[in-house]
Amino acid sequence: MARKNDSFYFDGFKQSADYACQAAHLLSEVMHHYEPDRLLERFDEMHRIEQAADEVRHGMMDELVTAFITPFDRDDIARLSSVLDDVTDRIEGALHRMYYDNVLEIRPDALDLVDMVERSCGKMAELIGELPRFKRSKTLREQVFFINKIEQDADRLFVEAMRRLHTTCTDPLQVLAWHEVYVHLELCTDDCEHVADVVDNIVMENS
């Protein structure tokens, strides 16, 4: 019975991470092949991914209410499920801003940032894939550190991008729009780091 319950939660975490990766890939595709007239259509695609991720989280929470045996503390399961869902929500939020702030063209440094988001999500998914073996994994801590490093690199790129935006862009509406987009892109990597930190804490508490 315990093994079945463990598999249910670990599979749910993996599904959540996979949906975050799908959202990151879609955002990257939208930005690398930017078509403002198609943003509403792509927004609908993103929302379907976000809804699917929500369903996974809700299913895990419903099960957690009545579960007798869990792989680790219930609060940790709820916390990890929540921060995984935050990643997908934040990525959707970045696309929201591009749509309703009427971003007209993509700035090159924004492509570097979204590439970091996609990379961070990929590493996060690898980390979650290793979670079922957290008691004997030899690579899990290294993966946590790698995600932290991506977040630090994204921070530096964010500062440089914001500086260029406010010193070179002459359209105040586009400055406002890109300010919000840059903030959300950087927060996506923060959210991936939050997932890594929660996993790290779970490992330390249960090893």
N, C-alpha and C positions, 0 to 999 in steps of 0.2 A: 504493500500500500504506500509506504514512504517513497519508494522509487517512482511510482506513478505520479504522486504529488510533486516530487522534485522535478520530474520531466515536464509537467504542466507549466510550472513557473519559469523554468529555464527556456522552454520553447516560447513562452509569451515574451520574455525579455528579448529573445532573438528576433521574434517577429517585429517587436517595437523598433529595434535597432535597424532591421531591414527596411521598415517603412521610412525611417529617418534618412537612410541612404537613398531610397527612391526619391524622396522629396529634395534632397541635396542634388541628385543627378538632374532632376527636372529643372531646378532653379539654375543650375550651371548651363544646361542646354538652352534655356530661355535667354540667359544673359550672353552666352557666346554666339547665339544666332538671333539677335534681338529684332523683334518685330512688334512695335508698339500696338499696332492694330489687332494683334492676336493675343494681347495680354489677358483679356477677359476669358478667352477660351482656355488659355494655359492656367489661369486662376482656377477654373472649374476642375481641371485635372489635378491640381495641387490639393484642392479641397477634398477630392475623393480619397487621396492618400491620407490626408489628415483625419478624415472620418473613419477610415479603416483602422488607423492607429488608435483612435479613441475606443473603438470597439474592442480591440485587444486589451487595452487597459481596463475598461469596464468589466470585461470577462474575468480578468485576474482579480479585480477587487471583489467581485461577486463571490468568487471561489474562496477568497481569503477570509470572508466573513464566517464561513462554516467549516473551513479546513481544520482538521485535527492535527495533522503533521505538516510542517513546512520545512524547506531546506535550511532556512535561517530565520532570524527574528522577523515577526510580522511587520513591525515598523520599518525594517530595512527593505522588505519586499515592496511595501507601499511606496517608500521613498524612491527606490530605484525605478519602479514603474512610472512614478510621477516625473522624475528628471529625464527619463527616456522620452516621454511624451512631450516634454518641454522643447526638446530639440526639433521635433517635427513642427510643433506649433510656431517656433521662432522662425524656421525656414519659410513657412507659409506667410508669416508676418512680413518678411523681407519682400516677398512678391506682392503682398498687399500694398506696401508703400510705393513700389514702382508703378503700380496700377493707379491708385487714387491720387498720388502726387504728380502723375503725368510725366514720368521720366521719358525723355524723348530719344536719348541715345546713351550708350553705355560708355563709361569712363574706363580706360585701360586698367587702372589700379583696382577697380571693382572686380575685374575678371581674376586678378591675382587673389583677391580676398575670397571669391566664391570657389576658386580652386582649393583654397585652404579649408573651406567649409566641407567640401566634398571629400577631401583627404581625411579630415578629422572624423567625419562620419564613418568612413571606411575603417579607420583604425579603431573607432569605438565599437563597430560591429565585430571586429576581430577580438576585441577585449571581451565583449559579451559572449562570444562563441567559446571563449576559454573559461568562462565563469563556472560551468558545471564541474570543472576539474580544479577549482580554486584551492583546494587543500593540498594538492600535489603539483600545481603548475609551476614551472620554472621560468615562464616568460610573462606571466601576468603583470608583475610589477614593472617590467621593462615597457610593456604596452601602455601602462598608466603614465609613465614618464614621457613616452613618445607623444602622447596626446597633450600633455602639459607643455611640451616643447612647441607643438604646433600653435597652441593658444598664445604662447609668448611671442612667436613670430608674427601671428596675426595682430597682436597688440601693436607691435612696431609698425607694421604695414598700415594699420588703421590710423595711427598718428600722422604718418607721412601723407596718406591719402587725404585726411581732413585738412592738413596744412595746405596742400596743393589746391584743394577745392576752394578754400577761403581766400587764397591769394591769387588765383588765376581765373575763376569763374565769375563772369560779370552779370549773369542773370540771377537775381535774388531768389526767384522761385525755384530755379534748379539747384541753387545752393541749399535751400531748405529741403528740397526733395532728396538730394544726395546725402545731406547730413543724416536724415532718418535711415536711408538705405544702408549707409556705411555703419551706423550704430547697430542696426539689426544683423548685418553680416558678421560683425565682430562678436556680437552676443551669441551668435550660433556656435562659434568656437568656444566661448565661455561655457555654454550649455553642455557641449561635449566633454569639456573638462570637469564639469559638475558630475556627469555620469561616471567618469573615471575616478573621481574622488570618492563617490559613494561606494563604488566597487572596491576601492582600496580600503575603505573603512570596514566594509563587510568582511574582507579577507583577514584584516588584522584582528577583528573581534571574534572570528570563528576558526582561527588557525591554532 
